[in-house]
Amino acid sequence: MPSYNSIITIKLTSTQIRWLEAEVAAGRFASIDEAAQAIIEQRMAEEALAGEIDVDGLDWVKPLLDEAREGVARGEVISHQEFKAHVAGIVSRLRK
């Protein structure tokens, strides 16, 4: 299985490249790589919602979910507003 940071080369049609460039130019993505990754992630999410992804390959998630549930049981949570403020702070610092 390739690592998460594997680099691959794919061939795109000129129409696909122009579309990706337009998406970047419109500010929807920072780069063509980011656009392609986001589109693939979206398709994967759609398949997961449709039940097309083999959940047996997601066994690695269970320990993380168990850990998160234990944290919630201990009261280690923040509100949605607190989370949004936290993320806004991070974004603000990154933009400086």
Backbone as numpy.savetxt, mean C-alpha at the origin, in Angstrom:
# Nx Ny Nz CAx CAy CAz Cx Cy Cz
10.94 -17.16 -3.32 10.09 -15.98 -3.32 10.98 -14.74 -3.32
10.72 -13.78 -4.21 11.55 -12.58 -4.26 11.34 -11.72 -3.03
12.35 -10.91 -2.70 12.23 -10.01 -1.56 11.29 -8.87 -1.94
10.86 -8.10 -0.93 9.93 -7.01 -1.17 10.55 -5.91 -2.02
11.86 -5.81 -2.02 12.50 -4.74 -2.76 13.14 -5.23 -4.05
12.66 -6.34 -4.57 13.19 -6.84 -5.82 12.91 -5.85 -6.94
13.83 -5.78 -7.86 13.66 -4.91 -9.02 13.45 -5.81 -10.23
12.40 -5.51 -10.98 12.14 -6.26 -12.21 11.97 -5.26 -13.35
12.17 -5.73 -14.52 11.95 -4.92 -15.71 10.73 -5.47 -16.41
9.80 -4.58 -16.74 8.62 -5.00 -17.48 8.52 -4.15 -18.74
7.93 -4.72 -19.76 7.73 -4.00 -21.02 6.30 -3.47 -21.04
6.18 -2.18 -21.31 4.88 -1.53 -21.40 4.69 -1.01 -22.82
3.45 -0.93 -23.22 3.16 -0.35 -24.52 3.31 1.17 -24.43
3.44 1.81 -25.57 3.57 3.27 -25.56 2.31 3.91 -24.99
1.16 3.31 -25.23 -0.10 3.82 -24.67 -0.09 3.73 -23.14
0.39 2.62 -22.61 0.48 2.46 -21.15 1.44 3.47 -20.55
2.57 3.68 -21.21 3.56 4.64 -20.72 2.98 6.04 -20.73
2.31 6.43 -21.80 1.69 7.77 -21.87 0.65 7.94 -20.76
-0.14 6.89 -20.51 -1.16 6.97 -19.47 -0.50 7.16 -18.10
0.54 6.37 -17.83 1.25 6.50 -16.55 1.88 7.89 -16.41
2.47 8.38 -17.48 3.07 9.73 -17.45 2.00 10.79 -17.17
0.82 10.62 -17.74 -0.27 11.57 -17.51 -0.73 11.51 -16.06
-0.77 10.33 -15.48 -1.15 10.19 -14.07 -0.15 10.92 -13.18
1.14 10.77 -13.48 2.18 11.47 -12.72 2.06 12.98 -12.93
1.89 13.40 -14.18 1.77 14.83 -14.48 0.56 15.46 -13.78
-0.50 14.69 -13.62 -1.71 15.19 -12.95 -1.53 15.23 -11.43
-0.40 14.72 -10.94 -0.13 14.77 -9.51 -0.74 13.63 -8.72
-1.27 12.64 -9.40 -1.87 11.51 -8.69 -0.80 10.58 -8.13
0.38 10.61 -8.71 1.49 9.80 -8.25 2.78 10.60 -8.39
3.77 10.27 -7.57 5.04 10.98 -7.62 5.94 10.49 -8.75
5.74 9.25 -9.18 6.58 8.68 -10.22 5.82 7.57 -10.94
6.35 7.16 -12.07 5.75 6.04 -12.80 5.84 4.77 -11.97
6.96 4.58 -11.28 7.10 3.40 -10.41 6.01 3.38 -9.34
5.79 4.54 -8.69 4.77 4.62 -7.65 3.39 4.33 -8.24
3.12 4.85 -9.43 1.82 4.62 -10.08 1.62 3.14 -10.35
2.64 2.50 -10.93 2.52 1.08 -11.24 2.32 0.25 -9.98
3.08 0.56 -8.93 2.94 -0.17 -7.67 1.54 0.01 -7.09
1.03 1.23 -7.12 -0.30 1.50 -6.55 -1.39 0.77 -7.33
-1.24 0.74 -8.65 -2.24 0.06 -9.48 -2.22 -1.44 -9.21
-1.03 -2.01 -9.06 -0.93 -3.43 -8.74 -1.53 -3.71 -7.36
-1.22 -2.86 -6.38 -1.78 -3.02 -5.04 -3.30 -2.96 -5.07
-3.83 -2.03 -5.86 -5.29 -1.90 -5.97 -5.90 -3.17 -6.54
-5.29 -3.70 -7.57 -5.81 -4.94 -8.19 -5.74 -6.09 -7.21
-4.66 -6.17 -6.45 -4.53 -7.23 -5.44 -5.63 -7.11 -4.39
-5.91 -5.87 -3.98 -6.96 -5.65 -2.99 -8.33 -6.04 -3.54
-8.55 -5.70 -4.81 -9.82 -6.08 -5.45 -9.98 -7.59 -5.48
-8.91 -8.29 -5.81 -8.97 -9.75 -5.84 -9.22 -10.32 -4.44
-8.58 -9.72 -3.45 -8.78 -10.20 -2.08 -10.23 -10.03 -1.66
-10.82 -8.90 -2.03 -12.22 -8.67 -1.69 -13.13 -9.64 -2.41
-12.73 -10.03 -3.60 -13.53 -10.97 -4.39 -13.26 -12.42 -3.99
-12.34 -12.62 -3.04 -12.03 -13.97 -2.58 -11.15 -14.76 -3.53
-10.43 -14.05 -4.40 -9.62 -14.73 -5.40 -8.20 -15.00 -4.94
-7.80 -14.43 -3.81 -6.44 -14.66 -3.32 -6.47 -15.82 -2.35
-5.52 -16.71 -2.49 -5.42 -17.88 -1.62 -4.99 -17.43 -0.22
-5.91 -17.46 0.72 -5.61 -16.99 2.07 -4.64 -17.90 2.81
-4.43 -19.12 2.31 -3.45 -19.99 2.94 -2.06 -19.40 2.86
-1.82 -18.54 1.87 -0.52 -17.90 1.73 -0.35 -16.71 2.65
-1.33 -16.44 3.47 -1.27 -15.29 4.37 -1.10 -15.69 5.83
-0.57 -16.87 6.07 -0.37 -17.35 7.44 0.51 -16.42 8.26
1.41 -15.71 7.62 2.30 -14.80 8.33 1.54 -13.66 9.00
0.31 -13.38 8.56 -0.47 -12.29 9.12 -1.01 -12.61 10.51
-1.33 -13.88 10.77 -1.98 -14.26 12.03 -1.23 -13.77 13.26
0.09 -13.99 13.38 0.77 -13.50 14.58 0.70 -11.98 14.73
0.72 -11.27 13.63 0.61 -9.81 13.69 -0.77 -9.38 14.16
-1.80 -10.05 13.65 -3.16 -9.74 14.10 -3.34 -10.09 15.56
-2.81 -11.22 15.99 -2.90 -11.61 17.40 -2.24 -10.56 18.29
-1.06 -10.09 17.87 -0.35 -9.07 18.63 -1.16 -7.78 18.70
-1.76 -7.39 17.58 -2.58 -6.17 17.55 -3.80 -6.31 18.45
-4.44 -7.47 18.40 -5.62 -7.69 19.25 -5.25 -7.65 20.73
-4.09 -8.18 21.07 -3.64 -8.13 22.47 -3.40 -6.68 22.90
-2.83 -5.88 22.00 -2.62 -4.46 22.30 -3.93 -3.73 22.52
-4.93 -4.04 21.70 -6.25 -3.43 21.87 -6.83 -3.83 23.22
-6.69 -5.10 23.57 -7.22 -5.59 24.85 -6.55 -4.87 26.03
-5.28 -4.47 25.86 -4.56 -3.75 26.92 -4.87 -2.25 26.90
-5.68 -1.83 25.93 -6.03 -0.41 25.84 -5.03 0.42 25.06
-4.15 -0.22 24.32 -3.13 0.49 23.55 -3.72 0.91 22.20
-4.60 1.88 22.24 -5.29 2.36 21.04 -5.31 3.87 21.04
-5.54 4.46 19.88 -5.75 5.90 19.77 -6.99 6.10 18.91
-7.59 7.27 19.04 -8.78 7.57 18.25 -8.40 7.87 16.80
-9.41 7.85 15.95 -9.19 8.18 14.54 -8.65 9.60 14.41
-9.18 10.53 15.20 -8.71 11.92 15.16 -7.24 12.01 15.58
-6.86 11.27 16.62 -5.46 11.27 17.06 -4.55 10.71 15.97
-5.01 9.66 15.32 -4.23 9.06 14.25 -4.06 10.04 13.10
-5.15 10.71 12.69 -5.07 11.68 11.60 -4.11 12.80 11.95
-4.15 13.28 13.19 -3.24 14.34 13.62 -1.79 13.86 13.59
-1.56 12.63 14.01 -0.22 12.04 14.00 0.32 11.96 12.56
-0.50 11.45 11.65 -0.09 11.33 10.25 0.14 12.71 9.64
-0.72 13.66 9.95 -0.55 15.04 9.43 0.78 15.61 9.91
1.15 15.33 11.14 2.44 15.80 11.66 3.61 15.19 10.90
3.51 13.92 10.62 4.57 13.24 9.86 4.69 13.84 8.46
3.54 13.99 7.80 3.54 14.55 6.45 4.12 15.97 6.46
3.76 16.74 7.44 4.25 18.11 7.55 5.78 18.13 7.70
6.31 17.24 8.54 7.76 17.17 8.74 8.46 16.70 7.47
7.86 15.78 6.74 8.48 15.29 5.52 8.50 16.35 4.41
7.54 17.23 4.42 7.47 18.26 3.40 8.46 19.40 3.63
9.02 19.47 4.83 9.98 20.55 5.15 11.33 20.27 4.58
